[in-house]
């Protein structure tokens, strides 16, 4: 219960600080949530090899398009 209360206080405190112009708390929360989402997406892709191949192909095409525009 204390952990949930700490997380809630951290989120509320970050929102209050962001309203005063300090976005470092929200950036930290975003990095943590983004990392968790990345790990779950990677695990999901590794369970479905066909989707992993498609994701790698899309990534290669994205990099190729980005390099051509420079």
N, CA, C and O atoms as a Maestro MAE file, in Angstrom:
{
 s_m_m2io_version
 :::
 2.0.0
}

f_m_ct {
 s_m_title
 :::
 protein
 m_atom[280] {
  # First column is atom index #
  i_m_mmod_type
  r_m_x_coord
  r_m_y_coord
  r_m_z_coord
  i_m_residue_number
  s_m_chain_name
  s_m_pdb_residue_name
  s_m_pdb_atom_name
  i_m_atomic_number
  :::
  1 25 0.817 -1.191 0.000 1 A "UNK " " N  " 7
  2 3 0.000 0.000 0.000 1 A "UNK " " CA " 6
  3 2 0.862 1.257 0.000 1 A "UNK " " C  " 6
  4 15 0.508 2.260 -0.620 1 A "UNK " " O  " 8
  5 25 1.994 1.200 0.698 2 A "UNK " " N  " 7
  6 3 2.877 2.356 0.744 2 A "UNK " " CA " 6
  7 2 3.504 2.641 -0.619 2 A "UNK " " C  " 6
  8 15 3.728 3.796 -0.983 2 A "UNK " " O  " 8
  9 25 3.782 1.581 -1.360 3 A "UNK " " N  " 7
  10 3 4.369 1.771 -2.691 3 A "UNK " " CA " 6
  11 2 3.366 2.471 -3.606 3 A "UNK " " C  " 6
  12 15 3.735 3.384 -4.344 3 A "UNK " " O  " 8
  13 25 2.108 2.054 -3.565 4 A "UNK " " N  " 7
  14 3 1.084 2.699 -4.390 4 A "UNK " " CA " 6
  15 2 0.887 4.157 -3.992 4 A "UNK " " C  " 6
  16 15 0.696 5.023 -4.846 4 A "UNK " " O  " 8
  17 25 0.935 4.422 -2.675 5 A "UNK " " N  " 7
  18 3 0.805 5.805 -2.223 5 A "UNK " " CA " 6
  19 2 1.987 6.640 -2.706 5 A "UNK " " C  " 6
  20 15 1.807 7.793 -3.100 5 A "UNK " " O  " 8
  21 25 3.195 6.075 -2.681 6 A "UNK " " N  " 7
  22 3 4.372 6.792 -3.169 6 A "UNK " " CA " 6
  23 2 4.260 7.089 -4.662 6 A "UNK " " C  " 6
  24 15 4.581 8.192 -5.105 6 A "UNK " " O  " 8
  25 25 3.806 6.109 -5.434 7 A "UNK " " N  " 7
  26 3 3.658 6.319 -6.879 7 A "UNK " " CA " 6
  27 2 2.622 7.400 -7.154 7 A "UNK " " C  " 6
  28 15 2.828 8.255 -8.015 7 A "UNK " " O  " 8
  29 25 1.513 7.365 -6.429 8 A "UNK " " N  " 7
  30 3 0.473 8.384 -6.602 8 A "UNK " " CA " 6
  31 2 1.001 9.764 -6.231 8 A "UNK " " C  " 6
  32 15 0.735 10.736 -6.938 8 A "UNK " " O  " 8
  33 25 1.749 9.864 -5.124 9 A "UNK " " N  " 7
  34 3 2.331 11.152 -4.725 9 A "UNK " " CA " 6
  35 2 3.344 11.642 -5.754 9 A "UNK " " C  " 6
  36 15 3.436 12.842 -6.014 9 A "UNK " " O  " 8
  37 25 4.107 10.712 -6.343 10 A "UNK " " N  " 7
  38 3 5.080 11.089 -7.361 10 A "UNK " " CA " 6
  39 2 4.395 11.644 -8.604 10 A "UNK " " C  " 6
  40 15 4.835 12.649 -9.163 10 A "UNK " " O  " 8
  41 25 3.328 10.995 -9.032 11 A "UNK " " N  " 7
  42 3 2.600 11.457 -10.220 11 A "UNK " " CA " 6
  43 2 1.948 12.809 -9.958 11 A "UNK " " C  " 6
  44 15 2.053 13.719 -10.780 11 A "UNK " " O  " 8
  45 25 1.281 12.944 -8.823 12 A "UNK " " N  " 7
  46 3 0.629 14.217 -8.503 12 A "UNK " " CA " 6
  47 2 1.664 15.320 -8.335 12 A "UNK " " C  " 6
  48 15 1.473 16.433 -8.826 12 A "UNK " " O  " 8
  49 25 2.760 15.017 -7.645 13 A "UNK " " N  " 7
  50 3 3.825 16.012 -7.476 13 A "UNK " " CA " 6
  51 2 4.446 16.427 -8.802 13 A "UNK " " C  " 6
  52 15 4.784 17.596 -8.988 13 A "UNK " " O  " 8
  53 25 4.597 15.492 -9.715 14 A "UNK " " N  " 7
  54 3 5.149 15.814 -11.032 14 A "UNK " " CA " 6
  55 2 4.206 16.705 -11.826 14 A "UNK " " C  " 6
  56 15 4.649 17.620 -12.520 14 A "UNK " " O  " 8
  57 25 2.923 16.445 -11.727 15 A "UNK " " N  " 7
  58 3 1.936 17.275 -12.438 15 A "UNK " " CA " 6
  59 2 1.918 18.683 -11.853 15 A "UNK " " C  " 6
  60 15 1.851 19.668 -12.588 15 A "UNK " " O  " 8
  61 25 1.979 18.772 -10.525 16 A "UNK " " N  " 7
  62 3 1.994 20.095 -9.885 16 A "UNK " " CA " 6
  63 2 3.257 20.855 -10.281 16 A "UNK " " C  " 6
  64 15 3.192 22.048 -10.577 16 A "UNK " " O  " 8
  65 25 4.410 20.175 -10.289 17 A "UNK " " N  " 7
  66 3 5.654 20.833 -10.674 17 A "UNK " " CA " 6
  67 2 5.625 21.243 -12.146 17 A "UNK " " C  " 6
  68 15 6.175 22.281 -12.514 17 A "UNK " " O  " 8
  69 25 4.979 20.421 -12.995 18 A "UNK " " N  " 7
  70 3 4.888 20.757 -14.414 18 A "UNK " " CA " 6
  71 2 4.027 21.993 -14.629 18 A "UNK " " C  " 6
  72 15 4.247 22.745 -15.579 18 A "UNK " " O  " 8
  73 25 3.055 22.207 -13.761 19 A "UNK " " N  " 7
  74 3 2.239 23.408 -13.906 19 A "UNK " " CA " 6
  75 2 3.031 24.664 -13.552 19 A "UNK " " C  " 6
  76 15 2.649 25.771 -13.933 19 A "UNK " " O  " 8
  77 25 4.138 24.493 -12.822 20 A "UNK " " N  " 7
  78 3 5.016 25.630 -12.507 20 A "UNK " " CA " 6
  79 2 6.201 25.739 -13.454 20 A "UNK " " C  " 6
  80 15 7.052 26.610 -13.273 20 A "UNK " " O  " 8
  81 25 6.273 24.881 -14.453 21 A "UNK " " N  " 7
  82 3 7.320 24.981 -15.470 21 A "UNK " " CA " 6
  83 2 8.440 23.956 -15.341 21 A "UNK " " C  " 6
  84 15 9.362 23.979 -16.157 21 A "UNK " " O  " 8
  85 25 8.405 23.062 -14.360 22 A "UNK " " N  " 7
  86 3 9.449 22.051 -14.188 22 A "UNK " " CA " 6
  87 2 8.926 20.708 -14.698 22 A "UNK " " C  " 6
  88 15 8.115 20.057 -14.039 22 A "UNK " " O  " 8
  89 25 9.397 20.303 -15.872 23 A "UNK " " N  " 7
  90 3 8.893 19.096 -16.512 23 A "UNK " " CA " 6
  91 2 9.786 17.885 -16.275 23 A "UNK " " C  " 6
  92 15 9.578 16.852 -16.912 23 A "UNK " " O  " 8
  93 25 10.769 17.970 -15.386 24 A "UNK " " N  " 7
  94 3 11.703 16.860 -15.188 24 A "UNK " " CA " 6
  95 2 11.014 15.631 -14.601 24 A "UNK " " C  " 6
  96 15 11.374 14.505 -14.945 24 A "UNK " " O  " 8
  97 25 10.035 15.826 -13.726 25 A "UNK " " N  " 7
  98 3 9.318 14.688 -13.163 25 A "UNK " " CA " 6
  99 2 8.512 13.942 -14.209 25 A "UNK " " C  " 6
  100 15 8.506 12.711 -14.239 25 A "UNK " " O  " 8
  101 25 7.831 14.691 -15.067 26 A "UNK " " N  " 7
  102 3 7.054 14.050 -16.131 26 A "UNK " " CA " 6
  103 2 7.960 13.351 -17.135 26 A "UNK " " C  " 6
  104 15 7.603 12.305 -17.676 26 A "UNK " " O  " 8
  105 25 9.131 13.927 -17.384 27 A "UNK " " N  " 7
  106 3 10.078 13.286 -18.294 27 A "UNK " " CA " 6
  107 2 10.554 11.966 -17.706 27 A "UNK " " C  " 6
  108 15 10.653 10.966 -18.417 27 A "UNK " " O  " 8
  109 25 10.850 11.960 -16.408 28 A "UNK " " N  " 7
  110 3 11.265 10.727 -15.745 28 A "UNK " " CA " 6
  111 2 10.187 9.660 -15.767 28 A "UNK " " C  " 6
  112 15 10.466 8.491 -16.036 28 A "UNK " " O  " 8
  113 25 8.945 10.064 -15.482 29 A "UNK " " N  " 7
  114 3 7.827 9.115 -15.527 29 A "UNK " " CA " 6
  115 2 7.643 8.592 -16.948 29 A "UNK " " C  " 6
  116 15 7.384 7.404 -17.145 29 A "UNK " " O  " 8
  117 25 7.774 9.469 -17.934 30 A "UNK " " N  " 7
  118 3 7.647 9.044 -19.329 30 A "UNK " " CA " 6
  119 2 8.720 8.052 -19.733 30 A "UNK " " C  " 6
  120 15 8.447 7.110 -20.477 30 A "UNK " " O  " 8
  121 25 9.947 8.253 -19.247 31 A "UNK " " N  " 7
  122 3 11.023 7.307 -19.568 31 A "UNK " " CA " 6
  123 2 10.768 5.942 -18.942 31 A "UNK " " C  " 6
  124 15 11.016 4.910 -19.565 31 A "UNK " " O  " 8
  125 25 10.276 5.941 -17.713 32 A "UNK " " N  " 7
  126 3 9.992 4.663 -17.048 32 A "UNK " " CA " 6
  127 2 8.853 3.931 -17.746 32 A "UNK " " C  " 6
  128 15 8.962 2.740 -18.037 32 A "UNK " " O  " 8
  129 25 7.766 4.640 -18.015 33 A "UNK " " N  " 7
  130 3 6.618 4.020 -18.686 33 A "UNK " " CA " 6
  131 2 7.001 3.598 -20.105 33 A "UNK " " C  " 6
  132 15 6.607 2.524 -20.560 33 A "UNK " " O  " 8
  133 25 7.762 4.432 -20.800 34 A "UNK " " N  " 7
  134 3 8.212 4.080 -22.151 34 A "UNK " " CA " 6
  135 2 9.107 2.855 -22.150 34 A "UNK " " C  " 6
  136 15 9.015 2.017 -23.047 34 A "UNK " " O  " 8
  137 25 9.971 2.743 -21.151 35 A "UNK " " N  " 7
  138 3 10.836 1.568 -21.047 35 A "UNK " " CA " 6
  139 2 10.044 0.300 -20.797 35 A "UNK " " C  " 6
  140 15 10.338 -0.749 -21.371 35 A "UNK " " O  " 8
  141 25 9.030 0.396 -19.933 36 A "UNK " " N  " 7
  142 3 8.193 -0.774 -19.664 36 A "UNK " " CA " 6
  143 2 7.421 -1.181 -20.915 36 A "UNK " " C  " 6
  144 15 7.312 -2.367 -21.225 36 A "UNK " " O  " 8
  145 25 6.886 -0.194 -21.632 37 A "UNK " " N  " 7
  146 3 6.158 -0.494 -22.873 37 A "UNK " " CA " 6
  147 2 7.095 -1.108 -23.898 37 A "UNK " " C  " 6
  148 15 6.713 -2.038 -24.609 37 A "UNK " " O  " 8
  149 25 8.337 -0.592 -23.986 38 A "UNK " " N  " 7
  150 3 9.315 -1.143 -24.930 38 A "UNK " " CA " 6
  151 2 9.632 -2.595 -24.602 38 A "UNK " " C  " 6
  152 15 9.709 -3.432 -25.501 38 A "UNK " " O  " 8
  153 25 9.817 -2.899 -23.322 39 A "UNK " " N  " 7
  154 3 10.131 -4.279 -22.922 39 A "UNK " " CA " 6
  155 2 8.969 -5.212 -23.268 39 A "UNK " " C  " 6
  156 15 9.190 -6.296 -23.807 39 A "UNK " " O  " 8
  157 25 7.728 -4.801 -22.963 40 A "UNK " " N  " 7
  158 3 6.585 -5.644 -23.290 40 A "UNK " " CA " 6
  159 2 6.417 -5.807 -24.802 40 A "UNK " " C  " 6
  160 15 6.069 -6.890 -25.270 40 A "UNK " " O  " 8
  161 25 6.660 -4.749 -25.562 41 A "UNK " " N  " 7
  162 3 6.565 -4.853 -27.030 41 A "UNK " " CA " 6
  163 2 7.638 -5.785 -27.574 41 A "UNK " " C  " 6
  164 15 7.381 -6.567 -28.489 41 A "UNK " " O  " 8
  165 25 8.834 -5.703 -27.016 42 A "UNK " " N  " 7
  166 3 9.914 -6.583 -27.459 42 A "UNK " " CA " 6
  167 2 9.601 -8.036 -27.117 42 A "UNK " " C  " 6
  168 15 9.840 -8.928 -27.931 42 A "UNK " " O  " 8
  169 25 9.070 -8.279 -25.926 43 A "UNK " " N  " 7
  170 3 8.700 -9.650 -25.560 43 A "UNK " " CA " 6
  171 2 7.595 -10.172 -26.478 43 A "UNK " " C  " 6
  172 15 7.609 -11.336 -26.877 43 A "UNK " " O  " 8
  173 25 6.630 -9.295 -26.812 44 A "UNK " " N  " 7
  174 3 5.543 -9.713 -27.691 44 A "UNK " " CA " 6
  175 2 6.068 -10.046 -29.087 44 A "UNK " " C  " 6
  176 15 5.638 -11.023 -29.701 44 A "UNK " " O  " 8
  177 25 7.002 -9.226 -29.587 45 A "UNK " " N  " 7
  178 3 7.571 -9.487 -30.905 45 A "UNK " " CA " 6
  179 2 8.385 -10.769 -30.913 45 A "UNK " " C  " 6
  180 15 8.379 -11.496 -31.906 45 A "UNK " " O  " 8
  181 25 9.087 -11.059 -29.822 46 A "UNK " " N  " 7
  182 3 9.895 -12.279 -29.779 46 A "UNK " " CA " 6
  183 2 9.025 -13.532 -29.688 46 A "UNK " " C  " 6
  184 15 9.476 -14.619 -30.048 46 A "UNK " " O  " 8
  185 25 7.799 -13.397 -29.217 47 A "UNK " " N  " 7
  186 3 6.889 -14.534 -29.193 47 A "UNK " " CA " 6
  187 2 6.247 -14.784 -30.554 47 A "UNK " " C  " 6
  188 15 5.711 -15.866 -30.795 47 A "UNK " " O  " 8
  189 25 6.296 -13.796 -31.443 48 A "UNK " " N  " 7
  190 3 5.717 -13.911 -32.774 48 A "UNK " " CA " 6
  191 2 6.821 -13.600 -33.799 48 A "UNK " " C  " 6
  192 15 6.972 -12.446 -34.200 48 A "UNK " " O  " 8
  193 25 7.584 -14.597 -34.221 49 A "UNK " " N  " 7
  194 3 8.742 -14.347 -35.094 49 A "UNK " " CA " 6
  195 2 8.386 -13.674 -36.419 49 A "UNK " " C  " 6
  196 15 9.184 -12.900 -36.948 49 A "UNK " " O  " 8
  197 25 7.209 -13.955 -36.959 50 A "UNK " " N  " 7
  198 3 6.828 -13.326 -38.227 50 A "UNK " " CA " 6
  199 2 6.692 -11.820 -38.036 50 A "UNK " " C  " 6
  200 15 7.118 -11.043 -38.891 50 A "UNK " " O  " 8
  201 25 6.099 -11.405 -36.920 51 A "UNK " " N  " 7
  202 3 5.973 -9.977 -36.650 51 A "UNK " " CA " 6
  203 2 7.342 -9.333 -36.424 51 A "UNK " " C  " 6
  204 15 7.554 -8.174 -36.779 51 A "UNK " " O  " 8
  205 25 8.270 -10.092 -35.832 52 A "UNK " " N  " 7
  206 3 9.626 -9.576 -35.640 52 A "UNK " " CA " 6
  207 2 10.300 -9.320 -36.980 52 A "UNK " " C  " 6
  208 15 10.968 -8.301 -37.155 52 A "UNK " " O  " 8
  209 25 10.132 -10.231 -37.918 53 A "UNK " " N  " 7
  210 3 10.711 -10.041 -39.261 53 A "UNK " " CA " 6
  211 2 10.083 -8.824 -39.928 53 A "UNK " " C  " 6
  212 15 10.789 -8.029 -40.548 53 A "UNK " " O  " 8
  213 25 8.775 -8.668 -39.812 54 A "UNK " " N  " 7
  214 3 8.098 -7.514 -40.401 54 A "UNK " " CA " 6
  215 2 8.576 -6.224 -39.745 54 A "UNK " " C  " 6
  216 15 8.802 -5.230 -40.435 54 A "UNK " " O  " 8
  217 25 8.734 -6.225 -38.414 55 A "UNK " " N  " 7
  218 3 9.201 -5.033 -37.707 55 A "UNK " " CA " 6
  219 2 10.623 -4.669 -38.120 55 A "UNK " " C  " 6
  220 15 10.933 -3.489 -38.285 55 A "UNK " " O  " 8
  221 25 11.486 -5.658 -38.289 56 A "UNK " " N  " 7
  222 3 12.858 -5.386 -38.739 56 A "UNK " " CA " 6
  223 2 12.846 -4.816 -40.149 56 A "UNK " " C  " 6
  224 15 13.595 -3.884 -40.442 56 A "UNK " " O  " 8
  225 25 12.008 -5.359 -41.028 57 A "UNK " " N  " 7
  226 3 11.905 -4.850 -42.397 57 A "UNK " " CA " 6
  227 2 11.427 -3.396 -42.398 57 A "UNK " " C  " 6
  228 15 11.970 -2.569 -43.131 57 A "UNK " " O  " 8
  229 25 10.420 -3.081 -41.588 58 A "UNK " " N  " 7
  230 3 9.912 -1.710 -41.511 58 A "UNK " " CA " 6
  231 2 10.997 -0.776 -40.965 58 A "UNK " " C  " 6
  232 15 11.151 0.345 -41.449 58 A "UNK " " O  " 8
  233 25 11.742 -1.232 -39.965 59 A "UNK " " N  " 7
  234 3 12.820 -0.423 -39.408 59 A "UNK " " CA " 6
  235 2 13.903 -0.151 -40.447 59 A "UNK " " C  " 6
  236 15 14.402 0.971 -40.532 59 A "UNK " " O  " 8
  237 25 14.272 -1.148 -41.230 60 A "UNK " " N  " 7
  238 3 15.281 -0.965 -42.277 60 A "UNK " " CA " 6
  239 2 14.770 0.020 -43.326 60 A "UNK " " C  " 6
  240 15 15.523 0.886 -43.772 60 A "UNK " " O  " 8
  241 25 13.520 -0.095 -43.722 61 A "UNK " " N  " 7
  242 3 12.962 0.831 -44.710 61 A "UNK " " CA " 6
  243 2 12.917 2.256 -44.155 61 A "UNK " " C  " 6
  244 15 13.186 3.211 -44.884 61 A "UNK " " O  " 8
  245 25 12.581 2.407 -42.871 62 A "UNK " " N  " 7
  246 3 12.536 3.728 -42.238 62 A "UNK " " CA " 6
  247 2 13.924 4.361 -42.221 62 A "UNK " " C  " 6
  248 15 14.069 5.543 -42.532 62 A "UNK " " O  " 8
  249 25 14.937 3.591 -41.865 63 A "UNK " " N  " 7
  250 3 16.302 4.114 -41.839 63 A "UNK " " CA " 6
  251 2 16.752 4.489 -43.242 63 A "UNK " " C  " 6
  252 15 17.404 5.516 -43.430 63 A "UNK " " O  " 8
  253 25 16.412 3.668 -44.229 64 A "UNK " " N  " 7
  254 3 16.798 3.962 -45.612 64 A "UNK " " CA " 6
  255 2 16.149 5.256 -46.102 64 A "UNK " " C  " 6
  256 15 16.813 6.067 -46.748 64 A "UNK " " O  " 8
  257 25 14.880 5.462 -45.811 65 A "UNK " " N  " 7
  258 3 14.193 6.681 -46.213 65 A "UNK " " CA " 6
  259 2 14.791 7.896 -45.511 65 A "UNK " " C  " 6
  260 15 14.960 8.950 -46.124 65 A "UNK " " O  " 8
  261 25 15.110 7.749 -44.232 66 A "UNK " " N  " 7
  262 3 15.708 8.872 -43.483 66 A "UNK " " CA " 6
  263 2 17.079 9.228 -44.037 66 A "UNK " " C  " 6
  264 15 17.430 10.406 -44.103 66 A "UNK " " O  " 8
  265 25 17.852 8.236 -44.432 67 A "UNK " " N  " 7
  266 3 19.194 8.518 -44.965 67 A "UNK " " CA " 6
  267 2 19.134 9.119 -46.361 67 A "UNK " " C  " 6
  268 15 20.011 9.899 -46.730 67 A "UNK " " O  " 8
  269 25 18.125 8.776 -47.139 68 A "UNK " " N  " 7
  270 3 17.987 9.352 -48.471 68 A "UNK " " CA " 6
  271 2 17.606 10.831 -48.426 68 A "UNK " " C  " 6
  272 15 17.978 11.594 -49.318 68 A "UNK " " O  " 8
  273 25 16.869 11.239 -47.394 69 A "UNK " " N  " 7
  274 3 16.419 12.623 -47.296 69 A "UNK " " CA " 6
  275 2 17.532 13.573 -46.863 69 A "UNK " " C  " 6
  276 15 17.363 14.788 -46.968 69 A "UNK " " O  " 8
  277 25 18.639 13.072 -46.391 70 A "UNK " " N  " 7
  278 3 19.741 13.946 -45.961 70 A "UNK " " CA " 6
  279 2 20.624 14.257 -47.087 70 A "UNK " " C  " 6
  280 15 21.607 14.980 -46.920 70 A "UNK " " O  " 8
  :::
 }
 m_bond[279] {
  # First column is bond index #
  i_m_from
  i_m_to
  i_m_order
  :::
  1 1 2 1
  2 2 3 1
  3 3 4 2
  4 3 5 1
  5 5 6 1
  6 6 7 1
  7 7 8 2
  8 7 9 1
  9 9 10 1
  10 10 11 1
  11 11 12 2
  12 11 13 1
  13 13 14 1
  14 14 15 1
  15 15 16 2
  16 15 17 1
  17 17 18 1
  18 18 19 1
  19 19 20 2
  20 19 21 1
  21 21 22 1
  22 22 23 1
  23 23 24 2
  24 23 25 1
  25 25 26 1
  26 26 27 1
  27 27 28 2
  28 27 29 1
  29 29 30 1
  30 30 31 1
  31 31 32 2
  32 31 33 1
  33 33 34 1
  34 34 35 1
  35 35 36 2
  36 35 37 1
  37 37 38 1
  38 38 39 1
  39 39 40 2
  40 39 41 1
  41 41 42 1
  42 42 43 1
  43 43 44 2
  44 43 45 1
  45 45 46 1
  46 46 47 1
  47 47 48 2
  48 47 49 1
  49 49 50 1
  50 50 51 1
  51 51 52 2
  52 51 53 1
  53 53 54 1
  54 54 55 1
  55 55 56 2
  56 55 57 1
  57 57 58 1
  58 58 59 1
  59 59 60 2
  60 59 61 1
  61 61 62 1
  62 62 63 1
  63 63 64 2
  64 63 65 1
  65 65 66 1
  66 66 67 1
  67 67 68 2
  68 67 69 1
  69 69 70 1
  70 70 71 1
  71 71 72 2
  72 71 73 1
  73 73 74 1
  74 74 75 1
  75 75 76 2
  76 75 77 1
  77 77 78 1
  78 78 79 1
  79 79 80 2
  80 79 81 1
  81 81 82 1
  82 82 83 1
  83 83 84 2
  84 83 85 1
  85 85 86 1
  86 86 87 1
  87 87 88 2
  88 87 89 1
  89 89 90 1
  90 90 91 1
  91 91 92 2
  92 91 93 1
  93 93 94 1
  94 94 95 1
  95 95 96 2
  96 95 97 1
  97 97 98 1
  98 98 99 1
  99 99 100 2
  100 99 101 1
  101 101 102 1
  102 102 103 1
  103 103 104 2
  104 103 105 1
  105 105 106 1
  106 106 107 1
  107 107 108 2
  108 107 109 1
  109 109 110 1
  110 110 111 1
  111 111 112 2
  112 111 113 1
  113 113 114 1
  114 114 115 1
  115 115 116 2
  116 115 117 1
  117 117 118 1
  118 118 119 1
  119 119 120 2
  120 119 121 1
  121 121 122 1
  122 122 123 1
  123 123 124 2
  124 123 125 1
  125 125 126 1
  126 126 127 1
  127 127 128 2
  128 127 129 1
  129 129 130 1
  130 130 131 1
  131 131 132 2
  132 131 133 1
  133 133 134 1
  134 134 135 1
  135 135 136 2
  136 135 137 1
  137 137 138 1
  138 138 139 1
  139 139 140 2
  140 139 141 1
  141 141 142 1
  142 142 143 1
  143 143 144 2
  144 143 145 1
  145 145 146 1
  146 146 147 1
  147 147 148 2
  148 147 149 1
  149 149 150 1
  150 150 151 1
  151 151 152 2
  152 151 153 1
  153 153 154 1
  154 154 155 1
  155 155 156 2
  156 155 157 1
  157 157 158 1
  158 158 159 1
  159 159 160 2
  160 159 161 1
  161 161 162 1
  162 162 163 1
  163 163 164 2
  164 163 165 1
  165 165 166 1
  166 166 167 1
  167 167 168 2
  168 167 169 1
  169 169 170 1
  170 170 171 1
  171 171 172 2
  172 171 173 1
  173 173 174 1
  174 174 175 1
  175 175 176 2
  176 175 177 1
  177 177 178 1
  178 178 179 1
  179 179 180 2
  180 179 181 1
  181 181 182 1
  182 182 183 1
  183 183 184 2
  184 183 185 1
  185 185 186 1
  186 186 187 1
  187 187 188 2
  188 187 189 1
  189 189 190 1
  190 190 191 1
  191 191 192 2
  192 191 193 1
  193 193 194 1
  194 194 195 1
  195 195 196 2
  196 195 197 1
  197 197 198 1
  198 198 199 1
  199 199 200 2
  200 199 201 1
  201 201 202 1
  202 202 203 1
  203 203 204 2
  204 203 205 1
  205 205 206 1
  206 206 207 1
  207 207 208 2
  208 207 209 1
  209 209 210 1
  210 210 211 1
  211 211 212 2
  212 211 213 1
  213 213 214 1
  214 214 215 1
  215 215 216 2
  216 215 217 1
  217 217 218 1
  218 218 219 1
  219 219 220 2
  220 219 221 1
  221 221 222 1
  222 222 223 1
  223 223 224 2
  224 223 225 1
  225 225 226 1
  226 226 227 1
  227 227 228 2
  228 227 229 1
  229 229 230 1
  230 230 231 1
  231 231 232 2
  232 231 233 1
  233 233 234 1
  234 234 235 1
  235 235 236 2
  236 235 237 1
  237 237 238 1
  238 238 239 1
  239 239 240 2
  240 239 241 1
  241 241 242 1
  242 242 243 1
  243 243 244 2
  244 243 245 1
  245 245 246 1
  246 246 247 1
  247 247 248 2
  248 247 249 1
  249 249 250 1
  250 250 251 1
  251 251 252 2
  252 251 253 1
  253 253 254 1
  254 254 255 1
  255 255 256 2
  256 255 257 1
  257 257 258 1
  258 258 259 1
  259 259 260 2
  260 259 261 1
  261 261 262 1
  262 262 263 1
  263 263 264 2
  264 263 265 1
  265 265 266 1
  266 266 267 1
  267 267 268 2
  268 267 269 1
  269 269 270 1
  270 270 271 1
  271 271 272 2
  272 271 273 1
  273 273 274 1
  274 274 275 1
  275 275 276 2
  276 275 277 1
  277 277 278 1
  278 278 279 1
  279 279 280 2
  :::
 }
}
